[in-house]
Amino acid sequence: QVQLVESGGGLVQAGGSLRLSCAASRRTFSNYGMGWFRQAPGKEREFVAAITWNGKSTYYTDSVKGRFTISRDNAKNTVYLQMNSLEPEDTAVYYCAAGNRPFRAVVSTNREEYNYWGQGTQVTVSS
């Protein structure tokens, strides 16, 4: 069993920044790709960003490219999401997730390919 614990959410004005963290309990965290997803009220959970197990490849949904950065520190079993130039449309509960296959060379945007999820952290951007 793997536990993922997100932190760093909060209330911020448009144009501001937040950094989300996701700490994993698994010792083999470094073997798996990680992703960030978000879910706004009344909407489906959507992909935001992902990073491969070794950090060499990342991918972002179009709406956050150039504003968000995903990174990981395998020594700390932690993945981060740096969010800059936040917009009201970024308001959502943000979830981190761990991939279901080790050592994948490519990232995945598909929720079905992530089998462990955190509890979520609320991000609210005011206009």
Residue pairs with C-beta under 8 A, 6 or more apart in sequence:
2 24
2 25
2 26
2 29
2 98
2 116
3 24
3 25
3 26
4 22
4 23
4 24
4 25
4 96
4 97
4 98
4 116
4 117
4 118
4 119
5 22
5 23
5 118
5 119
6 20
6 21
6 22
6 94
6 95
6 96
6 118
6 119
6 120
6 121
7 20
7 21
7 22
7 23
7 121
8 18
8 19
8 20
8 21
8 121
9 18
9 20
9 94
9 121
9 122
9 123
10 18
10 122
10 123
10 124
11 124
11 125
11 126
12 18
12 86
12 123
12 124
12 125
12 126
13 125
13 126
14 86
14 87
14 88
14 125
14 126
14 127
15 85
15 86
16 86
16 125
17 82
17 83
17 84
17 85
17 86
18 83
18 86
18 123
19 80
19 81
19 82
19 83
20 36
20 80
20 81
20 83
20 94
20 96
20 121
20 123
21 78
21 79
21 80
22 34
22 36
22 78
22 79
22 80
22 81
22 96
22 118
23 76
23 77
23 78
24 34
24 77
24 78
24 79
24 98
25 77
26 32
26 77
26 98
27 77
28 102
29 74
29 77
29 98
30 53
30 54
30 74
30 77
31 53
31 102
31 103
32 53
32 98
32 99
32 100
32 101
32 102
32 104
33 50
33 51
33 52
33 53
33 98
33 99
33 104
33 107
33 108
34 50
34 51
34 70
34 72
34 79
34 96
34 97
34 98
34 99
35 47
35 48
35 49
35 50
35 51
35 96
35 97
35 99
35 107
35 108
35 109
35 114
36 48
36 49
36 50
36 70
36 79
36 81
36 94
36 95
36 96
36 97
37 45
37 46
37 47
37 48
37 94
37 95
37 96
37 97
37 111
37 114
38 45
38 46
38 48
38 90
38 92
38 93
38 94
38 95
38 123
39 45
39 46
39 92
39 93
39 95
39 120
40 91
40 92
40 93
43 92
45 95
45 111
46 61
47 61
47 109
47 110
47 111
48 60
48 61
48 64
48 68
48 81
48 94
49 58
49 59
49 60
49 61
49 64
49 68
49 69
49 70
49 81
50 58
50 59
50 70
50 107
50 108
50 109
51 57
51 58
51 70
51 71
51 72
51 79
51 107
52 58
52 104
52 105
52 106
52 107
53 99
53 102
53 103
53 104
55 71
55 72
55 74
57 105
57 106
57 107
58 69
58 70
58 107
59 107
59 109
60 68
60 70
61 109
63 89
64 83
64 90
67 83
67 84
67 85
67 86
68 81
68 82
68 83
68 84
69 80
69 81
69 82
69 84
70 79
70 80
70 81
70 82
71 79
71 80
71 82
72 78
72 79
72 80
73 79
73 80
79 96
81 94
81 96
83 90
83 123
86 123
86 125
87 125
88 125
88 126
88 127
89 125
90 123
90 125
91 123
91 124
91 125
92 123
93 120
93 121
93 122
93 123
94 120
94 121
94 122
94 123
95 117
95 118
95 119
95 120
96 117
96 118
97 111
97 114
97 115
97 116
97 117
97 118
98 114
98 115
98 116
98 117
99 108
99 113
99 114
99 115
100 113
100 114
100 115
101 113
108 114
